[in-house]
Amino acid sequence: MVAVREIAALRSSLTGEIIEPEDPRYDKARSLFYGGIDKRPAAILRVANAQDAARVIQYARETGVELAVRSGGHSPVGSSLSDGGIVLDLHDMRRVEVDVAKRTAWAETGATAVEFATAAGAHGLGVSFGDTGSVGVGGITLGGGVGYLVRKHGLTIDNVIAAEIVTADGAVRRISAEHEPDLFWAIRGGGGNFGVATRLHFRLHQVDPFVGGMLMQPASAQFIHDFIAISAAAPEELTTIANVMPAPPMPFVPAEWHNKLVAMSFVCYAGGGDAAERAIAPLRKLATPIVDMVKLMPYAQIYPPEDDSYHPIGTGRNMLVDAIDKRSADSMIEYLSSSPATFSVAQLRVLRGAVARVPDDATAYAHRRRFAMINIGNLVQSVEELTAIKPWVDSFEKAIQRGPEAAYVNFLMDEGPERVRRAYPAGTYERLMKVKRQYDPTNLFRLNQNIPPST
Ligand SMILES: Cc1cc2nc3c(=O)[nH]c(=O)nc-3n(C[C@H](O)[C@H](O)[C@H](O)COP(=O)(O)OP(=O)(O)OC[C@H]3O[C@@H](n4cnc5c(N)ncnc54)[C@H](O)[C@@H]3O)c2cc1C
C-alpha cells in the first residue's frame, strides 16, 4: 500500500479529485463492468487534464507504486485497476467537441461510446465504436475498435487522425501521422502500452440515415451458415453481429422461445431507403423472425440505456478465423447445446470491407484480412466456475478455428504472453516492442495486454 503521506503530496498538485478507501464513492469508483474482480487501489486519481495525468505518471515513476489506467472500466480482466497501487482514472475527462464543418471531433478518452455517438449524432455524424454504449473511448480505440459500421467505415482506429498522449517520461505529446509516426502507429492497436491517451481526434462520417436493430431468429447449423454467407456477400454498408445463444426469458421474447437456441443478431446498414431494405431482406427471409426490431433510427439509438448495477462474472475466448463453414456451424449448435456455463454465446462478426482495405503495416492492428471474428462468451455464478469451464471453451475453440490462430487484443482474457503475441503478426509484434522500448523502457504501463520493451 502507498503511504497516505505520499498521496497527500500528490493531492496538492492535482486539479482533479482523489478518491481513497474511506471515501463513500470508493466502492463504486473501483467497480468495473465485470463482477468478480475485487481489487482495492490505495487511491483513484480522477485527472482533469493531461497535466494532471503527467503528474500522476511522474509520481508513479518516482515512487515505484503500481499504476493502472482507466477509461470506461470494461477490461474483462480488471487491468484498469490496481490492488494496492493507484489508478489514473479518466472518468471526469469526457468532453466531446465536434467540428461540424471539418467533420472531425476531439474526444477526451473518459467519454463512453454512447456519449460520443450522441454528441456527434446531433449532427448526423459518427464513428464506429463497439456494440456496447458504456465502453470507454480510451480502451476500445487503443485496441482497434470493431463496431456496428466496421465494414463500411473501418475500425475505430482507422478514423483516428491525431492523439494527445502522456508518455512514461511525463511528456504531453500531440501525435499524428506527421508527428512521432511510430508512436501514432503503435497506439492504433497496441493498447495502453505506450502512454495515457488523454484525447483522441477522430474523422467523422455521415451516419444518418441508418437502419439497424435486433433481429431474433431460430438458430440451426444451416441458418448460421447461410446468415454468415449472406452477411459476407452483402454490400459493405451492411454489418452484422450474430449472437447464437439461448433466448433470454424477457418480455419482448415470446415465452415459447425462452431459453431455446436463437440467433440474436444486430443488423446495421449505413444508409436508408430501398438499398437498406434490399440488403436486409435476405436475412429476414432466412427464418421467420421471432423478434424484429430493425428499423430506421438515428445511429446513436443503437445503444440502448444500460443498467449500471449489472456486473456479470464472465469469461470469453476470442478468435479471428478465415471461414465459418458448415462444420463450424454444426459445432456451434453442438457446443452451445451442452454448455457447462450458466449462459454461453457464440458471437459472430463478418469483417473485411473497409478493414481489409487498410494496409497491414499502417496500424498495429494488423490481422486485417481475416474473414470474421468469433467470441465465445460465458457467464457463470462464481469466480471458481471460470476455471471449471475452461476445457469446454478450449475444445469449442479448436472445433471452430479456421486458419492460423489469431486474436483481437481488446477481447483477450488473462491468457498469458503467447496469446498477446497472437494478437499481432510477428513483424508487428517486434515493431511494437521497439516502440515500447523507446517510450516506456521500464514498462511503467504494464497493467494491460502487455508488450514488453525489446531488449
Ligand atoms: C460488454 C462489452 C462489450 C464490448 N464490445 C466490444 C465491441 O463491440 N467491439 C470492440 O472492439 N470491443 C468491445 N469490447 C472490448 C473493449 O473494447 C475493451 O474491453 C476495452 O479495452 C474497454 O475499454 P474501456 O476504456 O472501457 O476499459 P478500461 O477497463 O478502462 O481499460 C481497458 C484497458 O485499456 C487501458 N486504457 C484505457 N483507457 C486508456 C487510456 N486513455 N490510455 C491508455 N490506456 C488506457 C487500460 O489500462 C486497460 O488496460 C467490449 C467489452 C465489453 C465488456
PDBQT file of the ligand as one rigid body, heavy atoms in Angstrom, charges set to zero:
ROOT
HETATM    1  C1  LIG A 501     -19.789  -5.623 -22.674  1.00  0.00    +0.000 C 
HETATM    2  C2  LIG A 501     -18.600  -5.384 -23.560  1.00  0.00    +0.000 A 
HETATM    3  C3  LIG A 501     -18.795  -5.235 -24.919  1.00  0.00    +0.000 A 
HETATM    4  C4  LIG A 501     -17.705  -4.983 -25.764  1.00  0.00    +0.000 A 
HETATM    5  N1  LIG A 501     -17.925  -4.833 -27.103  1.00  0.00    +0.000 NA
HETATM    6  C5  LIG A 501     -16.900  -4.542 -27.916  1.00  0.00    +0.000 A 
HETATM    7  C6  LIG A 501     -17.105  -4.335 -29.302  1.00  0.00    +0.000 A 
HETATM    8  O1  LIG A 501     -18.215  -4.450 -29.803  1.00  0.00    +0.000 OA
HETATM    9  N2  LIG A 501     -16.042  -4.046 -30.066  1.00  0.00    +0.000 N 
HETATM   10  C7  LIG A 501     -14.785  -3.913 -29.559  1.00  0.00    +0.000 A 
HETATM   11  O2  LIG A 501     -13.877  -3.604 -30.308  1.00  0.00    +0.000 OA
HETATM   12  N3  LIG A 501     -14.543  -4.137 -28.256  1.00  0.00    +0.000 NA
HETATM   13  C8  LIG A 501     -15.562  -4.442 -27.425  1.00  0.00    +0.000 A 
HETATM   14  N4  LIG A 501     -15.334  -4.697 -26.103  1.00  0.00    +0.000 N 
HETATM   15  C9  LIG A 501     -13.951  -4.752 -25.614  1.00  0.00    +0.000 C 
HETATM   16  C10 LIG A 501     -13.488  -3.376 -25.223  1.00  0.00    +0.000 C 
HETATM   17  O3  LIG A 501     -13.127  -2.662 -26.375  1.00  0.00    +0.000 OA
HETATM   18  C11 LIG A 501     -12.253  -3.480 -24.306  1.00  0.00    +0.000 C 
HETATM   19  O4  LIG A 501     -12.583  -4.172 -23.146  1.00  0.00    +0.000 OA
HETATM   20  C12 LIG A 501     -11.711  -2.086 -23.997  1.00  0.00    +0.000 C 
HETATM   21  O5  LIG A 501     -10.376  -2.204 -23.540  1.00  0.00    +0.000 OA
HETATM   22  C13 LIG A 501     -12.538  -1.397 -22.945  1.00  0.00    +0.000 C 
HETATM   23  O6  LIG A 501     -12.163  -0.076 -22.816  1.00  0.00    +0.000 OA
HETATM   24  P1  LIG A 501     -12.539   0.741 -21.507  1.00  0.00    +0.000 P 
HETATM   25  O7  LIG A 501     -11.902   2.059 -21.614  1.00  0.00    +0.000 OA
HETATM   26  O8  LIG A 501     -13.998   0.651 -21.269  1.00  0.00    +0.000 OA
HETATM   27  O9  LIG A 501     -11.891  -0.178 -20.395  1.00  0.00    +0.000 OA
HETATM   28  P2  LIG A 501     -10.843   0.049 -19.217  1.00  0.00    +0.000 P 
HETATM   29  O10 LIG A 501     -11.090  -1.129 -18.322  1.00  0.00    +0.000 OA
HETATM   30  O11 LIG A 501     -10.929   1.386 -18.632  1.00  0.00    +0.000 OA
HETATM   31  O12 LIG A 501      -9.448  -0.112 -19.945  1.00  0.00    +0.000 OA
HETATM   32  C14 LIG A 501      -9.105  -1.279 -20.660  1.00  0.00    +0.000 C 
HETATM   33  C15 LIG A 501      -7.603  -1.311 -20.899  1.00  0.00    +0.000 C 
HETATM   34  O13 LIG A 501      -7.213  -0.179 -21.684  1.00  0.00    +0.000 OA
HETATM   35  C16 LIG A 501      -6.294   0.662 -20.956  1.00  0.00    +0.000 C 
HETATM   36  N5  LIG A 501      -6.728   2.039 -21.159  1.00  0.00    +0.000 N 
HETATM   37  C17 LIG A 501      -7.987   2.503 -21.073  1.00  0.00    +0.000 A 
HETATM   38  N6  LIG A 501      -8.023   3.805 -21.364  1.00  0.00    +0.000 NA
HETATM   39  C18 LIG A 501      -6.753   4.184 -21.626  1.00  0.00    +0.000 A 
HETATM   40  C19 LIG A 501      -6.169   5.419 -21.998  1.00  0.00    +0.000 A 
HETATM   41  N7  LIG A 501      -6.915   6.513 -22.146  1.00  0.00    +0.000 N 
HETATM   42  N8  LIG A 501      -4.835   5.466 -22.180  1.00  0.00    +0.000 NA
HETATM   43  C20 LIG A 501      -4.086   4.343 -22.028  1.00  0.00    +0.000 A 
HETATM   44  N9  LIG A 501      -4.602   3.149 -21.682  1.00  0.00    +0.000 NA
HETATM   45  C21 LIG A 501      -5.935   3.061 -21.492  1.00  0.00    +0.000 A 
HETATM   46  C22 LIG A 501      -6.446   0.247 -19.516  1.00  0.00    +0.000 C 
HETATM   47  O14 LIG A 501      -5.282   0.464 -18.784  1.00  0.00    +0.000 OA
HETATM   48  C23 LIG A 501      -6.775  -1.237 -19.623  1.00  0.00    +0.000 C 
HETATM   49  O15 LIG A 501      -5.615  -1.989 -19.772  1.00  0.00    +0.000 OA
HETATM   50  C24 LIG A 501     -16.398  -4.941 -25.233  1.00  0.00    +0.000 A 
HETATM   51  C25 LIG A 501     -16.193  -5.128 -23.865  1.00  0.00    +0.000 A 
HETATM   52  C26 LIG A 501     -17.278  -5.345 -23.028  1.00  0.00    +0.000 A 
HETATM   53  C27 LIG A 501     -17.058  -5.553 -21.566  1.00  0.00    +0.000 C 
ENDROOT
TORSDOF 0
